[in-house]
Amino acid sequence: MQATTKKQTFEELMADTDALIVKAVKFMDINGIRYDLGEWVTIAEYTKRFGVKSTNVVTNWIRRGIVPAENVISVPELNDIRLIKAVPYIA
């Protein structure tokens, strides 16, 4: 008895690969902690998403503690870019 395997077309293979890439990019592991990139954004993205005047405003919020320290991460592998949790903060 011979097992039959379905050969994928190039388009099917590429679609499967694209789906895996999307899943892989959606999460980031930093020091064993998994971060959902839908919840964590750059400061520039935060200003766009929540209509903040400039990135300097958000940076000042971080410095003054309006954005809690646990809601800010620095990613050394990405040139120490800071990500903040995408929730509204009151200044």
BAKEKOL-477793 format. One record per atom (N, C-alpha, C): residue number from 1; residue in one letter; atom name; chain; y, z, x. Coordinates in pm, whole numbers, plus 32768, in hexadecimal, padded with zeros to 4 digits. Atoms other than C-alpha are relative to their C-alpha. Example, Ala and Ser with C-alpha at 12.3 -4.5 7.8 and 13.67 -1.06 7.14 Angstrom:
atom seq:1&type:A&atom:N&mol:A&v:7F89&w:8000&u:8059
atom seq:1&type:A&atom:CA&mol:A&v:7E3E&w:830C&u:84CE
atom seq:1&type:A&atom:C&mol:A&v:8078&w:8000&u:805A
atom seq:2&type:S&atom:N&mol:A&v:7F89&w:7FFA&u:7FAE
atom seq:2&type:S&atom:CA&mol:A&v:7F96&w:82CA&u:8557
atom seq:2&type:S&atom:C&mol:A&v:806D&w:8049&u:7FB3
//
This chain:
atom seq:1&type:M&atom:N&mol:A&v:7F8B&w:8000&u:8054
atom seq:1&type:M&atom:CA&mol:A&v:8000&w:8000&u:8000
atom seq:1&type:M&atom:C&mol:A&v:807B&w:8000&u:8058
atom seq:2&type:Q&atom:N&mol:A&v:7F8B&w:8010&u:7FAB
atom seq:2&type:Q&atom:CA&mol:A&v:814A&w:7F98&u:8091
atom seq:2&type:Q&atom:C&mol:A&v:807B&w:8033&u:7FB5
atom seq:3&type:A&atom:N&mol:A&v:7F86&w:7FCA&u:803D
atom seq:3&type:A&atom:CA&mol:A&v:828B&w:8057&u:804C
atom seq:3&type:A&atom:C&mol:A&v:806B&w:7F94&u:8002
atom seq:4&type:T&atom:N&mol:A&v:7F94&w:8062&u:8005
atom seq:4&type:T&atom:CA&mol:A&v:83A8&w:7F80&u:7FDE
atom seq:4&type:T&atom:C&mol:A&v:8085&w:8048&u:8010
atom seq:5&type:T&atom:N&mol:A&v:7F7A&w:7FC7&u:7FEE
atom seq:5&type:T&atom:CA&mol:A&v:8505&w:7FCA&u:8052
atom seq:5&type:T&atom:C&mol:A&v:8066&w:7F97&u:7FDA
atom seq:6&type:K&atom:N&mol:A&v:7F97&w:805B&u:802C
atom seq:6&type:K&atom:CA&mol:A&v:863A&w:7F33&u:7FBF
atom seq:6&type:K&atom:C&mol:A&v:8060&w:7FEA&u:8073
atom seq:7&type:K&atom:N&mol:A&v:7F9E&w:8020&u:7F99
atom seq:7&type:K&atom:CA&mol:A&v:8713&w:7E81&u:80B9
atom seq:7&type:K&atom:C&mol:A&v:808A&w:7FFF&u:7FC0
atom seq:8&type:Q&atom:N&mol:A&v:7F78&w:7FFD&u:8034
atom seq:8&type:Q&atom:CA&mol:A&v:8881&w:7EC6&u:8086
atom seq:8&type:Q&atom:C&mol:A&v:804C&w:7F85&u:8031
atom seq:9&type:T&atom:N&mol:A&v:7FA7&w:806C&u:7FD6
atom seq:9&type:T&atom:CA&mol:A&v:897A&w:7DAE&u:808A
atom seq:9&type:T&atom:C&mol:A&v:806C&w:803D&u:8058
atom seq:10&type:F&atom:N&mol:A&v:7F94&w:7FD2&u:7FAA
atom seq:10&type:F&atom:CA&mol:A&v:8A98&w:7DC7&u:817E
atom seq:10&type:F&atom:C&mol:A&v:8069&w:804B&u:7FAD
atom seq:11&type:E&atom:N&mol:A&v:7F9B&w:7FC1&u:8056
atom seq:11&type:E&atom:CA&mol:A&v:8B86&w:7E1C&u:8061
atom seq:11&type:E&atom:C&mol:A&v:7FD4&w:808A&u:7FD1
atom seq:12&type:E&atom:N&mol:A&v:8034&w:7F7E&u:802B
atom seq:12&type:E&atom:CA&mol:A&v:8AA5&w:7F35&u:7FE4
atom seq:12&type:E&atom:C&mol:A&v:8003&w:8064&u:8073
atom seq:13&type:L&atom:N&mol:A&v:7FFF&w:7FAA&u:7F8A
atom seq:13&type:L&atom:CA&mol:A&v:8A83&w:7FC2&u:8142
atom seq:13&type:L&atom:C&mol:A&v:808D&w:802E&u:8020
atom seq:14&type:M&atom:N&mol:A&v:7F75&w:7FDD&u:7FE5
atom seq:14&type:M&atom:CA&mol:A&v:8BFB&w:7FB9&u:8176
atom seq:14&type:M&atom:C&mol:A&v:8036&w:8061&u:7F96
atom seq:15&type:A&atom:N&mol:A&v:7FD4&w:7FA5&u:806B
atom seq:15&type:A&atom:CA&mol:A&v:8C37&w:8061&u:8024
atom seq:15&type:A&atom:C&mol:A&v:7FC8&w:808C&u:8017
atom seq:16&type:D&atom:N&mol:A&v:803C&w:7F7F&u:7FE2
atom seq:16&type:D&atom:CA&mol:A&v:8B44&w:8178&u:8081
atom seq:16&type:D&atom:C&mol:A&v:8046&w:8043&u:8076
atom seq:17&type:T&atom:N&mol:A&v:7FBC&w:7FCC&u:7F8A
atom seq:17&type:T&atom:CA&mol:A&v:8BED&w:81A1&u:81D3
atom seq:17&type:T&atom:C&mol:A&v:808B&w:8032&u:7FDB
atom seq:18&type:D&atom:N&mol:A&v:7F7A&w:7FD8&u:802B
atom seq:18&type:D&atom:CA&mol:A&v:8D47&w:81AD&u:8134
atom seq:18&type:D&atom:C&mol:A&v:7FFC&w:8082&u:7FB2
atom seq:19&type:A&atom:N&mol:A&v:800D&w:7F85&u:804F
atom seq:19&type:A&atom:CA&mol:A&v:8CD2&w:82BA&u:8041
atom seq:19&type:A&atom:C&mol:A&v:7FE8&w:8078&u:805B
atom seq:20&type:L&atom:N&mol:A&v:8019&w:7F92&u:7FA2
atom seq:20&type:L&atom:CA&mol:A&v:8C50&w:838F&u:8161
atom seq:20&type:L&atom:C&mol:A&v:807E&w:8024&u:804E
atom seq:21&type:I&atom:N&mol:A&v:7F84&w:7FE6&u:7FB6
atom seq:21&type:I&atom:CA&mol:A&v:8D97&w:8368&u:8220
atom seq:21&type:I&atom:C&mol:A&v:8061&w:804D&u:7FA8
atom seq:22&type:V&atom:N&mol:A&v:7FA6&w:7FB9&u:805B
atom seq:22&type:V&atom:CA&mol:A&v:8E60&w:83D7&u:80F0
atom seq:22&type:V&atom:C&mol:A&v:7FD7&w:8092&u:7FF5
atom seq:23&type:K&atom:N&mol:A&v:8030&w:7F75&u:8008
atom seq:23&type:K&atom:CA&mol:A&v:8D86&w:850E&u:80D0
atom seq:23&type:K&atom:C&mol:A&v:801E&w:804B&u:8081
atom seq:24&type:A&atom:N&mol:A&v:7FEB&w:7FBF&u:7F7F
atom seq:24&type:A&atom:CA&mol:A&v:8DA4&w:855B&u:8244
atom seq:24&type:A&atom:C&mol:A&v:8093&w:801D&u:8019
atom seq:25&type:V&atom:N&mol:A&v:7F71&w:7FF0&u:7FE7
atom seq:25&type:V&atom:CA&mol:A&v:8F1D&w:8530&u:824C
atom seq:25&type:V&atom:C&mol:A&v:803D&w:806A&u:7FA4
atom seq:26&type:K&atom:N&mol:A&v:7FC8&w:7FA3&u:8061
atom seq:26&type:K&atom:CA&mol:A&v:8F56&w:860E&u:811E
atom seq:26&type:K&atom:C&mol:A&v:7FFC&w:8091&u:8031
atom seq:27&type:F&atom:N&mol:A&v:800D&w:7F78&u:7FCD
atom seq:27&type:F&atom:CA&mol:A&v:8EEE&w:8746&u:81DE
atom seq:27&type:F&atom:C&mol:A&v:8018&w:8002&u:8096
atom seq:28&type:M&atom:N&mol:A&v:7FEC&w:7FEE&u:7F72
atom seq:28&type:M&atom:CA&mol:A&v:8F4C&w:87CC&u:8332
atom seq:28&type:M&atom:C&mol:A&v:7FC8&w:8089&u:8025
atom seq:29&type:D&atom:N&mol:A&v:8035&w:7F82&u:7FCE
atom seq:29&type:D&atom:CA&mol:A&v:8E8D&w:88D7&u:83F1
atom seq:29&type:D&atom:C&mol:A&v:8052&w:802A&u:8078
atom seq:30&type:I&atom:N&mol:A&v:7FB6&w:7FC8&u:7F90
atom seq:30&type:I&atom:CA&mol:A&v:8F60&w:89B2&u:84D3
atom seq:30&type:I&atom:C&mol:A&v:7FC6&w:808A&u:801B
atom seq:31&type:N&atom:N&mol:A&v:803E&w:7F82&u:7FD9
atom seq:31&type:N&atom:CA&mol:A&v:8EB0&w:8ACB&u:858C
atom seq:31&type:N&atom:C&mol:A&v:7F9B&w:8032&u:7F99
atom seq:32&type:G&atom:N&mol:A&v:8068&w:7FDB&u:805E
atom seq:32&type:G&atom:CA&mol:A&v:8D94&w:8AC5&u:8492
atom seq:32&type:G&atom:C&mol:A&v:802F&w:8016&u:7F71
atom seq:33&type:I&atom:N&mol:A&v:7FCB&w:7FF1&u:8088
atom seq:33&type:I&atom:CA&mol:A&v:8E79&w:8AD9&u:8362
atom seq:33&type:I&atom:C&mol:A&v:801D&w:7F76&u:7FC9
atom seq:34&type:R&atom:N&mol:A&v:7FEE&w:8084&u:803E
atom seq:34&type:R&atom:CA&mol:A&v:8E78&w:89B1&u:8275
atom seq:34&type:R&atom:C&mol:A&v:807E&w:8002&u:7FA8
atom seq:35&type:Y&atom:N&mol:A&v:7F85&w:800D&u:804D
atom seq:35&type:Y&atom:CA&mol:A&v:8FC9&w:8946&u:81E9
atom seq:35&type:Y&atom:C&mol:A&v:7FFB&w:7F7F&u:7FAF
atom seq:36&type:D&atom:N&mol:A&v:7FFA&w:8075&u:8058
atom seq:36&type:D&atom:CA&mol:A&v:8FE8&w:885B&u:80C0
atom seq:36&type:D&atom:C&mol:A&v:8089&w:7FC1&u:8012
atom seq:37&type:L&atom:N&mol:A&v:7F81&w:8041&u:7FE4
atom seq:37&type:L&atom:CA&mol:A&v:90F3&w:875F&u:811B
atom seq:37&type:L&atom:C&mol:A&v:804D&w:7FD8&u:7F83
atom seq:38&type:G&atom:N&mol:A&v:7FB4&w:800F&u:807B
atom seq:38&type:G&atom:CA&mol:A&v:9153&w:8742&u:7FAF
atom seq:38&type:G&atom:C&mol:A&v:8056&w:807A&u:7FE6
atom seq:39&type:E&atom:N&mol:A&v:7FB7&w:7F83&u:8011
atom seq:39&type:E&atom:CA&mol:A&v:91CB&w:88AA&u:7FBF
atom seq:39&type:E&atom:C&mol:A&v:805E&w:801E&u:8074
atom seq:40&type:W&atom:N&mol:A&v:7FB0&w:7FE7&u:7F88
atom seq:40&type:W&atom:CA&mol:A&v:9262&w:88A7&u:811E
atom seq:40&type:W&atom:C&mol:A&v:8048&w:7F7F&u:8026
atom seq:41&type:V&atom:N&mol:A&v:7FAF&w:8077&u:7FE5
atom seq:41&type:V&atom:CA&mol:A&v:937F&w:87B6&u:816E
atom seq:41&type:V&atom:C&mol:A&v:805F&w:801A&u:8074
atom seq:42&type:T&atom:N&mol:A&v:7F9A&w:7FF2&u:7F98
atom seq:42&type:T&atom:CA&mol:A&v:9478&w:8771&u:8281
atom seq:42&type:T&atom:C&mol:A&v:8082&w:8030&u:7FC0
atom seq:43&type:I&atom:N&mol:A&v:7F7F&w:7FD2&u:8033
atom seq:43&type:I&atom:CA&mol:A&v:95D5&w:87FE&u:8260
atom seq:43&type:I&atom:C&mol:A&v:804B&w:7F8C&u:7FBF
atom seq:44&type:A&atom:N&mol:A&v:7FBD&w:8076&u:8039
atom seq:44&type:A&atom:CA&mol:A&v:965C&w:869E&u:8222
atom seq:44&type:A&atom:C&mol:A&v:7FC6&w:7FDE&u:7F77
atom seq:45&type:E&atom:N&mol:A&v:8040&w:801C&u:8081
atom seq:45&type:E&atom:CA&mol:A&v:955E&w:8664&u:810B
atom seq:45&type:E&atom:C&mol:A&v:8026&w:806A&u:7F9A
atom seq:46&type:Y&atom:N&mol:A&v:7FD9&w:7F95&u:805B
atom seq:46&type:Y&atom:CA&mol:A&v:95B5&w:87B7&u:8075
atom seq:46&type:Y&atom:C&mol:A&v:808A&w:7FE6&u:7FC6
atom seq:47&type:T&atom:N&mol:A&v:7F78&w:801A&u:8031
atom seq:47&type:T&atom:CA&mol:A&v:9726&w:8759&u:805E
atom seq:47&type:T&atom:C&mol:A&v:8001&w:7F91&u:7F97
atom seq:48&type:K&atom:N&mol:A&v:8009&w:806E&u:8062
atom seq:48&type:K&atom:CA&mol:A&v:96CC&w:8616&u:7FA7
atom seq:48&type:K&atom:C&mol:A&v:7FC0&w:8030&u:7F7F
atom seq:49&type:R&atom:N&mol:A&v:804E&w:7FD7&u:8075
atom seq:49&type:R&atom:CA&mol:A&v:95D1&w:86B8&u:7EBF
atom seq:49&type:R&atom:C&mol:A&v:804C&w:8061&u:7FA5
atom seq:50&type:F&atom:N&mol:A&v:7FBD&w:7F98&u:804E
atom seq:50&type:F&atom:CA&mol:A&v:96AF&w:87DA&u:7E54
atom seq:50&type:F&atom:C&mol:A&v:8098&w:7FED&u:7FF8
atom seq:51&type:G&atom:N&mol:A&v:7F72&w:801F&u:800D
atom seq:51&type:G&atom:CA&mol:A&v:9807&w:8738&u:7E70
atom seq:51&type:G&atom:C&mol:A&v:805C&w:805C&u:804F
atom seq:52&type:V&atom:N&mol:A&v:7FAE&w:7FAB&u:7FA9
atom seq:52&type:V&atom:CA&mol:A&v:9888&w:8816&u:7F89
atom seq:52&type:V&atom:C&mol:A&v:8060&w:7FA7&u:804D
atom seq:53&type:K&atom:N&mol:A&v:7F94&w:804E&u:7FC3
atom seq:53&type:K&atom:CA&mol:A&v:99CC&w:87A2&u:802B
atom seq:53&type:K&atom:C&mol:A&v:7FDB&w:7FC4&u:8088
atom seq:54&type:S&atom:N&mol:A&v:8025&w:8033&u:7F7B
atom seq:54&type:S&atom:CA&mol:A&v:9947&w:8782&u:8190
atom seq:54&type:S&atom:C&mol:A&v:7F90&w:8053&u:803C
atom seq:55&type:T&atom:N&mol:A&v:806A&w:7FB6&u:7FBB
atom seq:55&type:T&atom:CA&mol:A&v:9834&w:87EA&u:827E
atom seq:55&type:T&atom:C&mol:A&v:8036&w:807E&u:8041
atom seq:56&type:N&atom:N&mol:A&v:7FC4&w:7F88&u:7FC4
atom seq:56&type:N&atom:CA&mol:A&v:9927&w:88E2&u:831D
atom seq:56&type:N&atom:C&mol:A&v:7FFD&w:8076&u:7F9F
atom seq:57&type:V&atom:N&mol:A&v:8005&w:7F95&u:8064
atom seq:57&type:V&atom:CA&mol:A&v:992E&w:89A7&u:81D8
atom seq:57&type:V&atom:C&mol:A&v:7F75&w:8041&u:8003
atom seq:58&type:V&atom:N&mol:A&v:8089&w:7FCA&u:7FFF
atom seq:58&type:V&atom:CA&mol:A&v:97B2&w:89CC&u:81DC
atom seq:58&type:V&atom:C&mol:A&v:7FE5&w:804A&u:8083
atom seq:59&type:T&atom:N&mol:A&v:8011&w:7FBD&u:7F80
atom seq:59&type:T&atom:CA&mol:A&v:97B3&w:8A23&u:834E
atom seq:59&type:T&atom:C&mol:A&v:8044&w:8089&u:7FFF
atom seq:60&type:N&atom:N&mol:A&v:7FBB&w:7F7F&u:800B
atom seq:60&type:N&atom:CA&mol:A&v:98B2&w:8B35&u:8307
atom seq:60&type:N&atom:C&mol:A&v:7FB5&w:8060&u:7FA6
atom seq:61&type:W&atom:N&mol:A&v:8051&w:7FAB&u:8057
atom seq:61&type:W&atom:CA&mol:A&v:97D9&w:8BB7&u:81EA
atom seq:61&type:W&atom:C&mol:A&v:7F8D&w:803C&u:804E
atom seq:62&type:I&atom:N&mol:A&v:8070&w:7FCE&u:7FAF
atom seq:62&type:I&atom:CA&mol:A&v:96B8&w:8BD3&u:82DE
atom seq:62&type:I&atom:C&mol:A&v:8032&w:806C&u:805E
atom seq:63&type:R&atom:N&mol:A&v:7FC9&w:7FA2&u:7F9F
atom seq:63&type:R&atom:CA&mol:A&v:9790&w:8C84&u:83E0
atom seq:63&type:R&atom:C&mol:A&v:8028&w:8084&u:7FBD
atom seq:64&type:R&atom:N&mol:A&v:7FD2&w:7F88&u:8046
atom seq:64&type:R&atom:CA&mol:A&v:981E&w:8D78&u:82DC
atom seq:64&type:R&atom:C&mol:A&v:7F92&w:8048&u:7FB4
atom seq:65&type:G&atom:N&mol:A&v:8070&w:7FBF&u:8042
atom seq:65&type:G&atom:CA&mol:A&v:96C7&w:8DC5&u:8247
atom seq:65&type:G&atom:C&mol:A&v:7FF5&w:7FE3&u:7F6C
atom seq:66&type:I&atom:N&mol:A&v:800C&w:8028&u:808D
atom seq:66&type:I&atom:CA&mol:A&v:9703&w:8D25&u:80F3
atom seq:66&type:I&atom:C&mol:A&v:7F7A&w:7FBB&u:7FEA
atom seq:67&type:V&atom:N&mol:A&v:8086&w:803A&u:8001
atom seq:67&type:V&atom:CA&mol:A&v:95D0&w:8C54&u:813D
atom seq:67&type:V&atom:C&mol:A&v:7FA8&w:8062&u:804F
atom seq:68&type:P&atom:N&mol:A&v:8053&w:7F9C&u:7FBA
atom seq:68&type:P&atom:CA&mol:A&v:94C5&w:8D5A&u:8191
atom seq:68&type:P&atom:C&mol:A&v:7FB6&w:7FC3&u:8078
atom seq:69&type:A&atom:N&mol:A&v:8042&w:802E&u:7F85
atom seq:69&type:A&atom:CA&mol:A&v:9426&w:8D3E&u:82EA
atom seq:69&type:A&atom:C&mol:A&v:7F76&w:7FC7&u:7FE5
atom seq:70&type:E&atom:N&mol:A&v:8087&w:8034&u:801D
atom seq:70&type:E&atom:CA&mol:A&v:92CE&w:8D08&u:824E
atom seq:70&type:E&atom:C&mol:A&v:8005&w:7F78&u:7FBC
atom seq:71&type:N&atom:N&mol:A&v:7FF1&w:8083&u:803E
atom seq:71&type:N&atom:CA&mol:A&v:9358&w:8BD0&u:81A4
atom seq:71&type:N&atom:C&mol:A&v:8035&w:7F97&u:8061
atom seq:72&type:V&atom:N&mol:A&v:7FD3&w:805D&u:7F98
atom seq:72&type:V&atom:CA&mol:A&v:93B7&w:8B2A&u:82EF
atom seq:72&type:V&atom:C&mol:A&v:7F94&w:7FF9&u:806A
atom seq:73&type:I&atom:N&mol:A&v:8060&w:8011&u:7F92
atom seq:73&type:I&atom:CA&mol:A&v:92C2&w:8A99&u:83EB
atom seq:73&type:I&atom:C&mol:A&v:8038&w:7F9B&u:8063
atom seq:74&type:S&atom:N&mol:A&v:7FDB&w:805C&u:7F96
atom seq:74&type:S&atom:CA&mol:A&v:92FD&w:89EB&u:8534
atom seq:74&type:S&atom:C&mol:A&v:7F81&w:7FBB&u:8031
atom seq:75&type:V&atom:N&mol:A&v:8076&w:804D&u:7FDA
atom seq:75&type:V&atom:CA&mol:A&v:920E&w:88D6&u:859B
atom seq:75&type:V&atom:C&mol:A&v:8012&w:7FCD&u:808F
atom seq:76&type:P&atom:N&mol:A&v:7FEE&w:8028&u:7F74
atom seq:76&type:P&atom:CA&mol:A&v:91F6&w:88BF&u:8718
atom seq:76&type:P&atom:C&mol:A&v:7FCD&w:7F73&u:801E
atom seq:77&type:E&atom:N&mol:A&v:8038&w:8086&u:7FE9
atom seq:77&type:E&atom:CA&mol:A&v:9121&w:8783&u:8707
atom seq:77&type:E&atom:C&mol:A&v:805E&w:7F91&u:7FD3
atom seq:78&type:L&atom:N&mol:A&v:7F9D&w:8061&u:8031
atom seq:78&type:L&atom:CA&mol:A&v:9242&w:86D5&u:8656
atom seq:78&type:L&atom:C&mol:A&v:808A&w:8022&u:8035
atom seq:79&type:N&atom:N&mol:A&v:7F83&w:7FE3&u:7FBD
atom seq:79&type:N&atom:CA&mol:A&v:9352&w:8735&u:874F
atom seq:79&type:N&atom:C&mol:A&v:804A&w:8075&u:7FC0
atom seq:80&type:D&atom:N&mol:A&v:7FCB&w:7F86&u:803D
atom seq:80&type:D&atom:CA&mol:A&v:9385&w:888A&u:86AA
atom seq:80&type:D&atom:C&mol:A&v:8052&w:7FE9&u:7F82
atom seq:81&type:I&atom:N&mol:A&v:7FBC&w:8018&u:807F
atom seq:81&type:I&atom:CA&mol:A&v:93F7&w:87F7&u:8561
atom seq:81&type:I&atom:C&mol:A&v:7FE6&w:8077&u:7FA4
atom seq:82&type:R&atom:N&mol:A&v:8012&w:7F91&u:805D
atom seq:82&type:R&atom:CA&mol:A&v:9430&w:8904&u:845B
atom seq:82&type:R&atom:C&mol:A&v:7FE5&w:7FC9&u:7F74
atom seq:83&type:L&atom:N&mol:A&v:8020&w:801F&u:808A
atom seq:83&type:L&atom:CA&mol:A&v:9393&w:88EC&u:8304
atom seq:83&type:L&atom:C&mol:A&v:801E&w:807D&u:7FAE
atom seq:84&type:I&atom:N&mol:A&v:7FE9&w:7F8E&u:8058
atom seq:84&type:I&atom:CA&mol:A&v:93FB&w:89C5&u:81E0
atom seq:84&type:I&atom:C&mol:A&v:7FB5&w:7FE9&u:7F7E
atom seq:85&type:K&atom:N&mol:A&v:8046&w:8008&u:807F
atom seq:85&type:K&atom:CA&mol:A&v:9347&w:8A14&u:80A0
atom seq:85&type:K&atom:C&mol:A&v:8060&w:7FC8&u:7F98
atom seq:86&type:A&atom:N&mol:A&v:7FAC&w:8047&u:8060
atom seq:86&type:A&atom:CA&mol:A&v:93CC&w:8932&u:7F8F
atom seq:86&type:A&atom:C&mol:A&v:800B&w:804B&u:7F7D
atom seq:87&type:V&atom:N&mol:A&v:7FDF&w:7FB5&u:8078
atom seq:87&type:V&atom:CA&mol:A&v:9443&w:8A35&u:7E97
atom seq:87&type:V&atom:C&mol:A&v:8096&w:8017&u:8000
atom seq:88&type:P&atom:N&mol:A&v:7F6E&w:7FEB&u:8001
atom seq:88&type:P&atom:CA&mol:A&v:95A8&w:8A6F&u:7E20
atom seq:88&type:P&atom:C&mol:A&v:8025&w:8089&u:8037
atom seq:89&type:Y&atom:N&mol:A&v:7FCB&w:7F85&u:7FC9
atom seq:89&type:Y&atom:CA&mol:A&v:9668&w:8B77&u:7EE2
atom seq:89&type:Y&atom:C&mol:A&v:808D&w:8011&u:7FCA
atom seq:90&type:I&atom:N&mol:A&v:7F7B&w:7FE3&u:8034
atom seq:90&type:I&atom:CA&mol:A&v:97A0&w:8C20&u:7E5C
atom seq:90&type:I&atom:C&mol:A&v:8057&w:8033&u:8072
atom seq:91&type:A&atom:N&mol:A&v:7FA5&w:7FD8&u:7F94
atom seq:91&type:A&atom:CA&mol:A&v:98C2&w:8C37&u:7F4E
atom seq:91&type:A&atom:C&mol:A&v:8072&w:8052&u:7FC9
//
